[in-house]
Amino acid sequence: MQFTSREDIDAPIEAVFAEVTDVAAFERLVLGRGADLRRTDTLTEPGVGMAWHARVTWRETPREVDITLVDYDPPTGVAFDLNSGAITGRLQVDLDALTPERTRLHVDLTVAASTLSGRLMLQPVKLMRSDLDRRFRLRMAEYARNMEDRFKDRA
């Protein structure tokens, strides 16, 4: 199952990449949504190999998810692998400089079942696909607007 979004942002590609790779901000976001998150790597600089272990509640059941940064290509993109045992996924973020002051953000989230129990967990998601796709796109649009606002405040 795949969810995609494409947003144009009024900010230079370097500023957008800095926002997309702001690890502390994403950790605060995840913790603010009720998940338990901890770093599992020892890297001091952002790069391939950064890893987290998250404990989230999904469909009223606690789930464990391992997240690993597998691609770090400044300033054009990053990719994360997600693994919960029953479900695997990849979050790919690509950036394209449209002009020196405008950037296109392309986010692609792909999830797949790796076991029978994973297929059973994803079945209700498939039934709600159109609603989830709409919510994913709305959330990405809001993220892009917030990013633009933060960039304008700094400029």
Helices and strands as residue ranges (DSSP letters): E 2-9, H 13-20, H 23-32, E 36-39, E 51-58, E 61-73, E 77-83, E 87-99, E 102-113, H 116-127, H 129-154
